[in-house]
Amino acid sequence: MILFFNKEDVYIGYSIEELSKVRRILNQEGIKYTYKVINHSGQWLRRGTIRGNLGSYGMNMAYERQYVVSVKKKDYEKARYLVNSVLHP
């Protein structure tokens, strides 16, 4: 189990394709990870969510969701190397 005080983020981005590459390489190497999706259009703004108040006006849909992949601290160096090698060949 990866607890919040025992983890490091190895990927933070907005691309589902990059997230897929990161997850694939970590699975191949047997590195356990967690990931979360942060939906920015669901953030609260005064009397409701941003999307609820404004619709999609002015929103760049490519940056609506942010993806964060975390690994155990002991696996961080290896995971970071693998993530960089798959995203920046």
N, CA, C and O atoms as a GROMACS GRO file, in nm:
protein
  356
    1MET      N    1   0.084  -0.116   0.000
    1MET     CA    2   0.000   0.000   0.000
    1MET      C    3   0.089   0.124   0.000
    1MET      O    4   0.190   0.130   0.070
    2ILE      N    5   0.050   0.222  -0.080
    2ILE     CA    6   0.126   0.347  -0.087
    2ILE      C    7   0.051   0.452  -0.006
    2ILE      O    8  -0.060   0.493  -0.041
    3LEU      N    9   0.113   0.495   0.102
    3LEU     CA   10   0.054   0.597   0.187
    3LEU      C   11   0.100   0.735   0.142
    3LEU      O   12   0.204   0.748   0.078
    4PHE      N   13   0.023   0.838   0.174
    4PHE     CA   14   0.053   0.972   0.124
    4PHE      C   15   0.189   1.024   0.168
    4PHE      O   16   0.249   1.104   0.096
    5PHE      N   17   0.239   0.981   0.283
    5PHE     CA   18   0.369   1.031   0.329
    5PHE      C   19   0.484   0.944   0.281
    5PHE      O   20   0.600   0.975   0.308
    6ASN      N   21   0.453   0.836   0.211
    6ASN     CA   22   0.555   0.744   0.164
    6ASN      C   23   0.556   0.737   0.012
    6ASN      O   24   0.594   0.634  -0.044
    7LYS      N   25   0.515   0.845  -0.057
    7LYS     CA   26   0.510   0.841  -0.201
    7LYS      C   27   0.568   0.967  -0.264
    7LYS      O   28   0.577   1.072  -0.201
    8GLU      N   29   0.606   0.952  -0.390
    8GLU     CA   30   0.659   1.063  -0.469
    8GLU      C   31   0.587   1.060  -0.604
    8GLU      O   32   0.558   0.953  -0.657
    9ASP      N   33   0.560   1.177  -0.657
    9ASP     CA   34   0.496   1.187  -0.788
    9ASP      C   35   0.602   1.174  -0.897
    9ASP      O   36   0.703   1.244  -0.896
   10VAL      N   37   0.578   1.082  -0.991
   10VAL     CA   38   0.671   1.064  -1.103
   10VAL      C   39   0.615   1.119  -1.233
   10VAL      O   40   0.689   1.137  -1.330
   11TYR      N   41   0.485   1.147  -1.236
   11TYR     CA   42   0.426   1.207  -1.356
   11TYR      C   43   0.311   1.297  -1.315
   11TYR      O   44   0.224   1.257  -1.237
   12ILE      N   45   0.311   1.418  -1.368
   12ILE     CA   46   0.198   1.510  -1.354
   12ILE      C   47   0.179   1.571  -1.492
   12ILE      O   48   0.269   1.636  -1.545
   13GLY      N   49   0.062   1.549  -1.549
   13GLY     CA   50   0.040   1.601  -1.684
   13GLY      C   51  -0.106   1.598  -1.724
   13GLY      O   52  -0.194   1.562  -1.644
   14TYR      N   53  -0.131   1.636  -1.848
   14TYR     CA   54  -0.267   1.649  -1.899
   14TYR      C   55  -0.296   1.552  -2.013
   14TYR      O   56  -0.408   1.554  -2.066
   15SER      N   57  -0.202   1.470  -2.052
   15SER     CA   58  -0.218   1.383  -2.168
   15SER      C   59  -0.255   1.241  -2.126
   15SER      O   60  -0.183   1.176  -2.050
   16ILE      N   61  -0.369   1.194  -2.176
   16ILE     CA   62  -0.411   1.056  -2.147
   16ILE      C   63  -0.316   0.957  -2.216
   16ILE      O   64  -0.296   0.846  -2.166
   17GLU      N   65  -0.260   0.997  -2.329
   17GLU     CA   66  -0.165   0.910  -2.400
   17GLU      C   67  -0.037   0.893  -2.318
   17GLU      O   68   0.016   0.782  -2.307
   18GLU      N   69   0.013   1.002  -2.262
   18GLU     CA   70   0.133   0.993  -2.177
   18GLU      C   71   0.103   0.913  -2.052
   18GLU      O   72   0.186   0.833  -2.009
   19LEU      N   73  -0.012   0.933  -1.993
   19LEU     CA   74  -0.051   0.855  -1.876
   19LEU      C   75  -0.050   0.707  -1.908
   19LEU      O   76  -0.002   0.626  -1.828
   20SER      N   77  -0.101   0.671  -2.023
   20SER     CA   78  -0.103   0.531  -2.065
   20SER      C   79   0.039   0.475  -2.079
   20SER      O   80   0.066   0.362  -2.036
   21LYS      N   81   0.130   0.553  -2.138
   21LYS     CA   82   0.269   0.509  -2.152
   21LYS      C   83   0.335   0.490  -2.016
   21LYS      O   84   0.406   0.392  -1.994
   22VAL      N   85   0.310   0.584  -1.925
   22VAL     CA   86   0.369   0.577  -1.791
   22VAL      C   87   0.318   0.453  -1.718
   22VAL      O   88   0.397   0.378  -1.660
   23ARG      N   89   0.189   0.432  -1.720
   23ARG     CA   90   0.131   0.315  -1.652
   23ARG      C   91   0.183   0.185  -1.712
   23ARG      O   92   0.211   0.090  -1.639
   24ARG      N   93   0.195   0.181  -1.844
   24ARG     CA   94   0.242   0.060  -1.912
   24ARG      C   95   0.385   0.025  -1.869
   24ARG      O   96   0.413  -0.090  -1.836
   25ILE      N   97   0.476   0.124  -1.870
   25ILE     CA   98   0.616   0.096  -1.835
   25ILE      C   99   0.629   0.057  -1.688
   25ILE      O  100   0.709  -0.030  -1.654
   26LEU      N  101   0.552   0.121  -1.601
   26LEU     CA  102   0.559   0.085  -1.459
   26LEU      C  103   0.506  -0.057  -1.436
   26LEU      O  104   0.562  -0.132  -1.356
   27ASN      N  105   0.400  -0.093  -1.506
   27ASN     CA  106   0.347  -0.230  -1.496
   27ASN      C  107   0.449  -0.331  -1.547
   27ASN      O  108   0.469  -0.435  -1.485
   28GLN      N  109   0.512  -0.302  -1.660
   28GLN     CA  110   0.612  -0.392  -1.719
   28GLN      C  111   0.728  -0.417  -1.623
   28GLN      O  112   0.781  -0.527  -1.616
   29GLU      N  113   0.766  -0.314  -1.551
   29GLU     CA  114   0.880  -0.325  -1.459
   29GLU      C  115   0.840  -0.370  -1.320
   29GLU      O  116   0.925  -0.385  -1.232
   30GLY      N  117   0.712  -0.392  -1.297
   30GLY     CA  118   0.665  -0.441  -1.168
   30GLY      C  119   0.668  -0.338  -1.056
   30GLY      O  120   0.676  -0.373  -0.939
   31ILE      N  121   0.660  -0.211  -1.092
   31ILE     CA  122   0.661  -0.104  -0.992
   31ILE      C  123   0.516  -0.069  -0.959
   31ILE      O  124   0.438  -0.032  -1.047
   32LYS      N  125   0.481  -0.081  -0.832
   32LYS     CA  126   0.346  -0.047  -0.790
   32LYS      C  127   0.330   0.105  -0.789
   32LYS      O  128   0.422   0.178  -0.753
   33TYR      N  129   0.212   0.150  -0.828
   33TYR     CA  130   0.186   0.293  -0.837
   33TYR      C  131   0.040   0.320  -0.807
   33TYR      O  132  -0.044   0.230  -0.809
   34THR      N  133   0.010   0.444  -0.781
   34THR     CA  134  -0.128   0.491  -0.773
   34THR      C  135  -0.139   0.609  -0.868
   34THR      O  136  -0.040   0.674  -0.900
   35TYR      N  137  -0.260   0.634  -0.912
   35TYR     CA  138  -0.279   0.752  -0.994
   35TYR      C  139  -0.413   0.815  -0.959
   35TYR      O  140  -0.505   0.749  -0.910
   36LYS      N  141  -0.421   0.944  -0.986
   36LYS     CA  142  -0.547   1.013  -0.962
   36LYS      C  143  -0.572   1.109  -1.077
   36LYS      O  144  -0.479   1.153  -1.145
   37VAL      N  145  -0.698   1.139  -1.096
   37VAL     CA  146  -0.742   1.230  -1.200
   37VAL      C  147  -0.805   1.350  -1.130
   37VAL      O  148  -0.897   1.336  -1.050
   38ILE      N  149  -0.754   1.468  -1.162
   38ILE     CA  150  -0.808   1.591  -1.105
   38ILE      C  151  -0.887   1.661  -1.214
   38ILE      O  152  -0.832   1.699  -1.317
   39ASN      N  153  -1.016   1.678  -1.190
   39ASN     CA  154  -1.103   1.742  -1.288
   39ASN      C  155  -1.118   1.889  -1.252
   39ASN      O  156  -1.186   1.924  -1.156
   40HIS      N  157  -1.052   1.974  -1.329
   40HIS     CA  158  -1.051   2.117  -1.298
   40HIS      C  159  -1.185   2.185  -1.322
   40HIS      O  160  -1.214   2.288  -1.261
   41SER      N  161  -1.268   2.129  -1.408
   41SER     CA  162  -1.398   2.192  -1.433
   41SER      C  163  -1.494   2.167  -1.318
   41SER      O  164  -1.600   2.229  -1.311
   42GLY      N  165  -1.459   2.077  -1.228
   42GLY     CA  166  -1.544   2.048  -1.113
   42GLY      C  167  -1.509   2.129  -0.990
   42GLY      O  168  -1.568   2.108  -0.884
   43GLN      N  169  -1.414   2.222  -1.001
   43GLN     CA  170  -1.374   2.304  -0.887
   43GLN      C  171  -1.483   2.406  -0.855
   43GLN      O  172  -1.551   2.456  -0.945
   44TRP      N  173  -1.498   2.435  -0.729
   44TRP     CA  174  -1.603   2.526  -0.685
   44TRP      C  175  -1.565   2.671  -0.708
   44TRP      O  176  -1.452   2.712  -0.684
   45LEU      N  177  -1.662   2.748  -0.754
   45LEU     CA  178  -1.647   2.891  -0.780
   45LEU      C  179  -1.775   2.959  -0.733
   45LEU      O  180  -1.878   2.949  -0.799
   46ARG      N  181  -1.768   3.026  -0.622
   46ARG     CA  182  -1.882   3.095  -0.562
   46ARG      C  183  -2.000   3.001  -0.540
   46ARG      O  184  -1.999   2.922  -0.445
   47ARG      N  185  -2.101   3.009  -0.626
   47ARG     CA  186  -2.225   2.934  -0.603
   47ARG      C  187  -2.235   2.814  -0.696
   47ARG      O  188  -2.335   2.799  -0.766
   48GLY      N  189  -2.136   2.730  -0.698
   48GLY     CA  190  -2.139   2.609  -0.780
   48GLY      C  191  -2.003   2.586  -0.844
   48GLY      O  192  -1.907   2.656  -0.815
   49THR      N  193  -1.998   2.488  -0.930
   49THR     CA  194  -1.872   2.456  -0.996
   49THR      C  195  -1.846   2.552  -1.111
   49THR      O  196  -1.937   2.620  -1.159
   50ILE      N  197  -1.722   2.555  -1.155
   50ILE     CA  198  -1.685   2.640  -1.267
   50ILE      C  199  -1.768   2.603  -1.390
   50ILE      O  200  -1.824   2.689  -1.458
   51ARG      N  201  -1.775   2.473  -1.418
   51ARG     CA  202  -1.849   2.427  -1.534
   51ARG      C  203  -1.998   2.456  -1.519
   51ARG      O  204  -2.065   2.491  -1.616
   52GLY      N  205  -2.050   2.443  -1.398
   52GLY     CA  206  -2.191   2.470  -1.374
   52GLY      C  207  -2.227   2.616  -1.392
   52GLY      O  208  -2.337   2.647  -1.438
   53ASN      N  209  -2.137   2.705  -1.356
   53ASN     CA  210  -2.162   2.849  -1.368
   53ASN      C  211  -2.138   2.902  -1.510
   53ASN      O  212  -2.215   2.985  -1.559
   54LEU      N  213  -2.034   2.853  -1.574
   54LEU     CA  214  -1.993   2.912  -1.701
   54LEU      C  215  -2.012   2.820  -1.820
   54LEU      O  216  -1.996   2.864  -1.934
   55GLY      N  217  -2.045   2.694  -1.797
   55GLY     CA  218  -2.047   2.599  -1.907
   55GLY      C  219  -1.905   2.574  -1.952
   55GLY      O  220  -1.813   2.576  -1.870
   56SER      N  221  -1.886   2.552  -2.079
   56SER     CA  222  -1.750   2.529  -2.128
   56SER      C  223  -1.691   2.654  -2.193
   56SER      O  224  -1.588   2.646  -2.260
   57TYR      N  225  -1.756   2.768  -2.175
   57TYR     CA  226  -1.707   2.892  -2.234
   57TYR      C  227  -1.567   2.926  -2.181
   57TYR      O  228  -1.545   2.934  -2.060
   58GLY      N  229  -1.475   2.946  -2.273
   58GLY     CA  230  -1.340   2.988  -2.237
   58GLY      C  231  -1.252   2.878  -2.181
   58GLY      O  232  -1.138   2.905  -2.141
   59MET      N  233  -1.300   2.755  -2.176
   59MET     CA  234  -1.220   2.647  -2.121
   59MET      C  235  -1.143   2.577  -2.232
   59MET      O  236  -1.197   2.548  -2.338
   60ASN      N  237  -1.019   2.549  -2.206
   60ASN     CA  238  -0.939   2.468  -2.296
   60ASN      C  239  -0.957   2.324  -2.252
   60ASN      O  240  -0.902   2.282  -2.151
   61MET      N  241  -1.035   2.250  -2.328
   61MET     CA  242  -1.072   2.114  -2.287
   61MET      C  243  -0.951   2.021  -2.277
   61MET      O  244  -0.957   1.918  -2.209
   62ALA      N  245  -0.840   2.056  -2.343
   62ALA     CA  246  -0.721   1.974  -2.334
   62ALA      C  247  -0.662   1.978  -2.193
   62ALA      O  248  -0.588   1.887  -2.155
   63TYR      N  249  -0.694   2.082  -2.116
   63TYR     CA  250  -0.640   2.096  -1.981
   63TYR      C  251  -0.747   2.082  -1.874
   63TYR      O  252  -0.731   2.130  -1.762
   64GLU      N  253  -0.856   2.017  -1.908
   64GLU     CA  254  -0.964   1.998  -1.812
   64GLU      C  255  -0.926   1.898  -1.705
   64GLU      O  256  -0.960   1.916  -1.588
   65ARG      N  257  -0.856   1.792  -1.744
   65ARG     CA  258  -0.819   1.686  -1.650
   65ARG      C  259  -0.667   1.679  -1.635
   65ARG      O  260  -0.593   1.683  -1.732
   66GLN      N  261  -0.624   1.668  -1.509
   66GLN     CA  262  -0.482   1.653  -1.479
   66GLN      C  263  -0.461   1.514  -1.420
   66GLN      O  264  -0.541   1.467  -1.339
   67TYR      N  265  -0.354   1.449  -1.463
   67TYR     CA  266  -0.324   1.314  -1.417
   67TYR      C  267  -0.197   1.316  -1.333
   67TYR      O  268  -0.099   1.381  -1.368
   68VAL      N  269  -0.200   1.244  -1.220
   68VAL     CA  270  -0.085   1.238  -1.130
   68VAL      C  271  -0.058   1.092  -1.098
   68VAL      O  272  -0.147   1.020  -1.051
   69VAL      N  273   0.065   1.047  -1.124
   69VAL     CA  274   0.107   0.910  -1.095
   69VAL      C  275   0.212   0.916  -0.983
   69VAL      O  276   0.308   0.992  -0.991
   70SER      N  277   0.191   0.834  -0.880
   70SER     CA  278   0.281   0.832  -0.764
   70SER      C  279   0.333   0.692  -0.740
   70SER      O  280   0.264   0.593  -0.766
   71VAL      N  281   0.456   0.684  -0.689
   71VAL     CA  282   0.517   0.555  -0.653
   71VAL      C  283   0.573   0.566  -0.512
   71VAL      O  284   0.583   0.675  -0.455
   72LYS      N  285   0.610   0.451  -0.456
   72LYS     CA  286   0.674   0.452  -0.325
   72LYS      C  287   0.809   0.523  -0.335
   72LYS      O  288   0.874   0.520  -0.439
   73LYS      N  289   0.849   0.586  -0.227
   73LYS     CA  290   0.976   0.661  -0.226
   73LYS      C  291   1.094   0.572  -0.264
   73LYS      O  292   1.186   0.618  -0.332
   74LYS      N  293   1.092   0.447  -0.221
   74LYS     CA  294   1.205   0.358  -0.251
   74LYS      C  295   1.214   0.325  -0.400
   74LYS      O  296   1.321   0.288  -0.448
   75ASP      N  297   1.105   0.339  -0.474
   75ASP     CA  298   1.103   0.310  -0.617
   75ASP      C  299   1.114   0.436  -0.703
   75ASP      O  300   1.114   0.428  -0.826
   76TYR      N  301   1.125   0.552  -0.640
   76TYR     CA  302   1.117   0.678  -0.712
   76TYR      C  303   1.226   0.693  -0.819
   76TYR      O  304   1.194   0.726  -0.934
   77GLU      N  305   1.350   0.669  -0.786
   77GLU     CA  306   1.460   0.691  -0.881
   77GLU      C  307   1.444   0.605  -1.005
   77GLU      O  308   1.456   0.655  -1.117
   78LYS      N  309   1.416   0.477  -0.986
   78LYS     CA  310   1.398   0.387  -1.100
   78LYS      C  311   1.275   0.427  -1.181
   78LYS      O  312   1.280   0.430  -1.304
   79ALA      N  313   1.167   0.457  -1.114
   79ALA     CA  314   1.043   0.495  -1.183
   79ALA      C  315   1.062   0.624  -1.262
   79ALA      O  316   1.016   0.635  -1.375
   80ARG      N  317   1.130   0.721  -1.203
   80ARG     CA  318   1.154   0.849  -1.271
   80ARG      C  319   1.236   0.827  -1.397
   80ARG      O  320   1.209   0.887  -1.501
   81TYR      N  321   1.338   0.742  -1.388
   81TYR     CA  322   1.420   0.711  -1.504
   81TYR      C  323   1.335   0.647  -1.614
   81TYR      O  324   1.345   0.684  -1.731
   82LEU      N  325   1.251   0.551  -1.577
   82LEU     CA  326   1.166   0.483  -1.674
   82LEU      C  327   1.066   0.578  -1.738
   82LEU      O  328   1.045   0.574  -1.860
   83VAL      N  329   1.006   0.663  -1.658
   83VAL     CA  330   0.909   0.758  -1.710
   83VAL      C  331   0.977   0.854  -1.809
   83VAL      O  332   0.923   0.881  -1.916
   84ASN      N  333   1.093   0.905  -1.773
   84ASN     CA  334   1.164   0.995  -1.863
   84ASN      C  335   1.205   0.924  -1.992
   84ASN      O  336   1.200   0.983  -2.100
   85SER      N  337   1.244   0.798  -1.981
   85SER     CA  338   1.288   0.725  -2.101
   85SER      C  339   1.171   0.698  -2.196
   85SER      O  340   1.190   0.695  -2.317
   86VAL      N  341   1.053   0.679  -2.143
   86VAL     CA  342   0.938   0.651  -2.229
   86VAL      C  343   0.875   0.779  -2.284
   86VAL      O  344   0.818   0.778  -2.393
   87LEU      N  345   0.883   0.889  -2.211
   87LEU     CA  346   0.822   1.014  -2.256
   87LEU      C  347   0.918   1.101  -2.338
   87LEU      O  348   0.874   1.178  -2.423
   88HIS      N  349   1.048   1.087  -2.314
   88HIS     CA  350   1.148   1.169  -2.383
   88HIS      C  351   1.258   1.079  -2.439
   88HIS      O  352   1.372   1.082  -2.392
   89PRO      N  353   1.224   0.998  -2.542
   89PRO     CA  354   1.324   0.903  -2.593
   89PRO      C  355   1.441   0.968  -2.664
   89PRO      O  356   1.531   0.899  -2.711
   0.00000   0.00000   0.00000
